[in-house]
Each structure stands twice: as structure tokens, then as C-alpha cells.
């Protein structure tokens, strides 16, 4: 399965979360690190849902980029 991941740059590093898996987050100093950690977090999150007998949400989020003109 492929889940959409949102990665945000903050003052002290990067954060990532998965809209379709509430509570599934990661934080790290670099973007590469946060990408690795969120992949591990997704696998761990899904494993926990399965062990608890809860349904695993299907990926349903989508993203697009909207281009807007900038002020001159």
C-alpha cells in the first residue's frame, strides 16, 4: 500500500505525518532521516492495528500543488 505522507520543515528539523493513519508521525533533523523514520512508523502503526484486531485504513488522501501568481 502507498500512503500519502506530509513532510514539513521546521526551525529545528523535519516532521512527517500520515493523514490516513492518525497518530502516525515522525521527526528528525534531516529530510532523509524523517523519510526513513516515517516509513518505519507506518509499518509499526499498521502492525499495531492488526495486533489489536482493528481495521487498517485504506489509503485515500490525495495531494496536488496549486500554482498561484505572486505579487510583483
N, C-alpha and C positions, 0 to 999 in steps of 0.2 A: 504494500500500500504506500501511497505517496501522500504525505500531509503537508499542507502549506505551513511554512514557518516564517514568522516575522522576526527580523533581526533589527535591533535598534542600537545606535551608537550613543553612549552616554559620556559624561565627563570623565569617568574613570575606567571605562571599558565598554563591553558589549553585552546586551541582553537578548534573549530569544524566547519566544513563546509560540504555542501551537493553538490557534483558535478552536480547532475541533477537539482538543484534549484539554479542557480546563484544568489548570494547576500544573500543567507540564511546561516547565520553564528551565532556563539555564542562564548562567552569567559567567563571563570570563574577561580577561584583559585584552585578548585579540579576537578578531572575527573568525579566524581559523579555529581557535580553541572553542569558541561558542558553538560553531557548526558541529564540531565533534561531540561536544557535551550534549547538545540538544538531540542529536541522533541517538546517543546512549539513553537520554532521558525519555525519549519516545518509546524505545524498546522496553525500558523498565516500567513505564507507565502502563503500557499495553499488557505486559506480563502481570502486573498487579491487578488490573481489571479482570483478566482471565482467571487468576487465582481466587479472586473474590466472587467469581460467578456473575460478574456484571458484563453487560454488553460492551463491545468495543465499537465506539463511534466510527462510522464510515467517513472518510474524508469528504467534506462538502464545501469547504471555504474556497474562495477564488480571489485572485487579486488582479488588478490592472493598474497601469500607470496612465494618468490623465495629464496631458500637456496643456499648460495654460500660458498665455503671453505674459511676459514680465514687463513691469513698468520701466520706461526709459529714464 
